[in-house]
Amino acid sequence: MTTTNNKKSLTKAGKADAVKTTKTSKSSNPSRLDQLQQLVTSEGGASIAEMVSATGWQIHSVRGALAGALKKRGLTITSEKIDGVRRYRGVLPA
C-alpha cells in the first residue's frame, strides 16, 4: 500500500508542476480570444475571414466568440458592410 500512496503523491506533484508550466507559457503567447479581441478592436475592425485565419476556428465558432466571450469581456460589438465585406468592430467602454 505504501507504494501506491507514493505513486499518487508523485502524480499529484507532477500535475501541479504541469499546471504551473502551462500558466507560464500562456502569459508569453496571447490566447485565441486575445487575438480575436486585438483584431476586432483595431482601427478598421476585422472580417470573419480574417478572424478565421488568425484563430484557426470555424466561422460559427468565431461568431459565437464575438457574441459570447468578447461581450462578457465588456466589448460592444458592431458590424457594417463596407464594399460588400462585413467588418466587425469592438469598443471597450470608456
Secondary structure, 3 states (H helix, E strand, C coil): CHHHHHHHHHHHHHHHHHHHHHHHHHHHCCCHHHHHHHHHHCCCCEEHHHHHHHHCCCHHHHHHHHHCHHHHCCCEEEEEEECCEEEEEEECCC
